[in-house]
Amino acid sequence: MSSTNPAALQSMAGQKVLVTGASRGIGRAIAIAMAEAGADVALIARSEAPLNELAGEIKVLGRSAALRVADVTNTAALTQAIDELANELGGLNCVVTNAGGNNFSAGFTDIRAEGWQKTLDLNLNSVIATLSASAPHLAKNPGRASAINVASVAAIRAVPTMSHYGAAKAAVVSLTQTLAAEWAPKGVRVNALLPGWVATDLTEFIREDPAREQQLLKQIPMKRWAEPAEIAAPAVFLASDAAAYITGQVLVVDGGLTV
């Protein structure tokens, strides 16, 4: 880190960033924000059409974009995609493990083994696979390399009927802290980003139910949803030289939900 200028420190110029789950929502916003800050971006998701559209937007910003269609729960395909993207962009400085989600709610004793396994595969095992495949590429850029694991406030607070999701995200936080200690000597920082309730298509079912939405908003001191861009900006900070001495930390972006 040579500059002490705040604006220069937050620039991602010359950096190569990989984002999983990049086709929509938070992942899409992070990819665009990284490009706006000057980074070239590698994109992974399951849907090709949105990835092509996103790559086009990134190129309009004057940055390079490379993409692969892959399911993050398929470790072999994911590893191949990451290796190909790193080679195409000329390396990796940052990986954002954003892919994840939850498509059901149930009490703990009502969750079947299959539900637990699918949730863990998507929200924990895919993160492990992404970090494992990215590690050799990040290690080639010591001092300017980092991983950002997108978890959830469900990792640090009780969310009844979502024990499966919360447990997976809590494991991601634990993994983040351990890898931060293990990878620091290699010059690779590792941090976790924990969004609260964000206005994406994944939460549209709540926003379409006024009573349920109002009940949720009562729990948030700021009384509103986050926009995806409000999660993307902290991600850029964590990846940039402005956060050069930050590792193993959990950055909560939730409008005060957990206070």
C-alpha positions in Angstrom: 0.0 0.0 0.0 1.8 3.1 -1.3 -0.9 5.8 -1.2 -2.6 7.3 1.9 -5.2 9.2 -0.2 -8.6 7.8 0.8 -10.0 7.8 -2.7 -6.9 6.1 -4.1 -7.0 3.5 -1.4 -10.6 2.5 -2.3 -9.7 2.1 -6.0 -9.8 -1.4 -7.4 -7.8 -0.4 -10.5 -5.7 -3.2 -11.9 -7.4 -5.9 -9.7 -9.1 -9.0 -10.8 -12.3 -10.0 -8.8 -14.3 -13.3 -9.0 -17.9 -13.2 -7.9 -20.1 -16.3 -7.5 -23.9 -16.0 -7.8 -23.3 -13.0 -9.9 -26.4 -13.1 -12.1 -28.8 -11.3 -9.8 -29.3 -9.4 -6.5 -26.3 -8.8 -4.2 -23.9 -10.7 -6.5 -24.8 -8.6 -9.5 -24.5 -5.4 -7.5 -21.1 -6.4 -6.2 -19.8 -7.2 -9.7 -20.9 -3.9 -11.0 -19.5 -2.0 -8.0 -16.2 -3.7 -8.4 -16.1 -2.7 -12.1 -17.1 0.9 -11.3 -14.1 0.9 -8.8 -11.8 -0.2 -11.6 -11.6 -4.0 -11.4 -11.9 -6.6 -14.1 -14.5 -9.1 -13.0 -15.0 -12.9 -13.4 -18.6 -14.0 -13.1 -20.1 -17.4 -12.1 -23.8 -18.3 -11.9 -26.2 -20.9 -13.3 -28.1 -18.6 -15.7 -26.3 -17.7 -18.9 -28.5 -14.9 -20.2 -28.3 -12.7 -17.1 -24.5 -13.3 -17.0 -24.1 -12.1 -20.6 -26.2 -9.0 -19.9 -24.1 -8.3 -16.8 -20.8 -8.8 -18.7 -22.0 -6.3 -21.3 -22.7 -3.7 -18.6 -19.2 -4.2 -17.2 -17.6 -3.8 -20.6 -19.5 -0.5 -21.1 -17.8 0.7 -17.9 -14.4 0.0 -19.6 -13.5 -3.1 -17.7 -13.0 -6.7 -18.8 -15.6 -9.3 -17.9 -15.2 -13.1 -18.2 -18.0 -15.5 -17.3 -18.7 -19.2 -16.9 -22.0 -20.9 -16.3 -21.6 -23.3 -13.4 -23.5 -24.7 -10.4 -21.4 -23.9 -7.3 -22.6 -27.2 -5.7 -20.8 -29.1 -8.5 -17.2 -29.0 -7.1 -15.5 -30.3 -10.3 -17.3 -27.9 -12.6 -16.8 -25.0 -10.2 -13.1 -25.7 -9.8 -12.7 -25.9 -13.6 -14.6 -22.6 -14.1 -12.5 -20.8 -11.5 -9.2 -22.0 -13.0 -10.4 -21.0 -16.5 -11.5 -17.5 -15.4 -8.3 -16.8 -13.5 -6.3 -17.7 -16.5 -8.5 -15.6 -18.8 -8.3 -12.5 -16.6 -4.6 -13.0 -15.8 -5.0 -13.9 -12.1 -7.2 -13.2 -9.1 -6.9 -10.6 -6.4 -10.2 -11.1 -4.7 -12.9 -13.8 -4.6 -16.4 -13.0 -3.4 -18.3 -16.2 -2.3 -21.8 -14.7 -2.8 -23.7 -17.7 -4.1 -26.2 -19.0 -1.5 -29.8 -18.8 -0.4 -32.7 -20.5 1.3 -35.9 -21.7 -0.3 -37.8 -23.1 2.7 -38.7 -22.5 6.3 -39.5 -25.1 8.9 -39.1 -25.9 12.6 -35.9 -27.8 13.5 -37.7 -31.1 14.1 -39.6 -30.8 10.8 -36.5 -30.4 8.6 -35.6 -33.5 6.7 -32.0 -34.7 6.2 -32.3 -33.9 2.5 -33.2 -30.3 3.4 -30.2 -29.9 5.7 -27.9 -31.4 3.1 -29.1 -29.1 0.2 -28.8 -26.0 2.4 -25.3 -26.9 3.6 -24.2 -27.8 0.0 -25.3 -24.4 -1.3 -24.4 -22.2 1.6 -21.3 -23.8 3.2 -19.8 -26.5 1.0 -19.9 -24.3 -2.1 -18.0 -21.6 -0.2 -15.4 -24.2 0.8 -15.0 -25.4 -2.8 -14.8 -21.8 -4.1 -12.1 -20.8 -1.6 -10.2 -24.1 -2.2 -10.1 -23.5 -5.9 -9.2 -19.8 -5.6 -6.5 -20.2 -3.0 -3.6 -21.0 -5.4 -4.5 -18.0 -7.6 -4.9 -15.6 -4.6 -1.5 -16.7 -3.2 0.2 -15.4 -6.4 -0.7 -11.9 -5.3 0.4 -11.6 -1.7 -0.5 -8.3 -0.1 -3.2 -7.6 -2.6 -5.3 -10.6 -2.2 -8.5 -11.2 -0.2 -11.6 -13.3 0.1 -15.0 -11.9 1.1 -17.5 -14.5 2.2 -21.1 -13.2 2.0 -23.0 -14.8 4.9 -26.1 -13.4 6.7 -27.2 -11.9 10.0 -28.8 -15.3 10.4 -25.3 -16.4 11.4 -25.3 -14.4 14.6 -28.9 -14.2 15.7 -31.8 -16.5 16.2 -34.0 -17.0 13.1 -36.8 -19.4 14.0 -37.8 -21.8 11.2 -34.4 -21.2 9.5 -32.0 -23.2 11.7 -30.6 -24.9 8.7 -29.7 -21.6 7.0 -28.4 -19.9 10.1 -26.2 -22.9 10.9 -24.7 -22.9 7.5 -24.0 -19.2 7.6 -22.5 -19.4 11.1 -20.1 -22.1 9.8 -19.1 -19.6 7.1 -18.2 -17.0 9.7 -16.2 -19.5 11.7 -14.4 -20.6 8.5 -13.7 -17.0 7.7 -12.0 -16.4 11.0 -9.9 -19.5 10.8 -8.7 -18.9 7.3 -7.9 -15.3 8.1 -5.3 -16.6 10.6 -4.1 -19.4 8.3 -3.7 -17.2 5.2 -2.4 -14.0 6.8 1.2 -15.2 6.4 0.5 -15.8 2.7 -0.6 -12.2 2.3 -4.3 -13.1 1.8 -7.0 -11.4 3.9 -10.3 -13.1 4.6 -13.4 -11.3 5.9 -17.2 -11.9 6.1 -20.0 -9.6 5.0 -23.3 -10.1 6.8 -26.3 -8.5 5.1 -29.6 -8.0 6.8 -32.8 -7.8 4.8 -32.1 -6.8 1.3 -34.6 -5.9 -1.5 -33.9 -8.6 -4.1 -36.1 -11.0 -6.0 -35.3 -13.6 -3.3 -37.2 -11.5 -0.7 -40.0 -10.3 -3.0 -42.4 -12.8 -1.5 -42.2 -10.8 1.8 -42.5 -7.4 0.2 -45.6 -8.5 -1.6 -47.3 -9.3 1.8 -47.9 -5.9 3.5 -48.6 -7.3 6.9 -45.6 -9.6 6.9 -43.4 -6.8 5.6 -44.5 -4.3 8.3 -43.8 -6.9 11.0 -40.3 -7.4 9.6 -39.6 -3.6 9.3 -40.6 -3.1 12.9 -37.5 -5.1 13.9 -35.2 -2.8 11.9 -34.3 0.5 13.5 -33.8 2.1 10.1 -37.3 0.9 9.1 -36.4 0.0 5.6 -34.9 -2.6 3.3 -31.3 -2.4 2.2 -30.7 -1.9 -1.5 -28.2 -4.3 -3.1 -25.8 -1.4 -3.8 -25.7 -0.8 -0.1 -24.2 -4.3 0.4 -21.9 -3.9 -2.7 -20.2 -0.7 -1.4 -18.9 -2.4 1.8 -17.7 -5.4 -0.3 -15.6 -3.0 -2.4 -14.2 -1.5 0.8 -13.2 -4.9 2.1 -11.5 -5.8 -1.1 -9.6 -2.5 -1.5 -6.4 -1.2 0.0 -8.5 0.9 2.4 -9.0 -2.4 4.3 -5.4 -3.6 4.0 -5.1 -4.2 7.7 -8.5 -5.8 8.2 -8.8 -9.6 8.2 -10.9 -12.1 10.1 -13.6 -9.6 10.7 -17.4 -9.8 10.4 -18.9 -6.6 8.8 -22.7 -6.5 9.5 -24.8 -4.4 7.2 -28.3 -4.6 8.5 -29.8 -1.2 9.3 -29.4 -1.9 13.0 -31.4 -5.2 13.1 -28.9 -7.0 15.3 -28.3 -4.2 17.8 
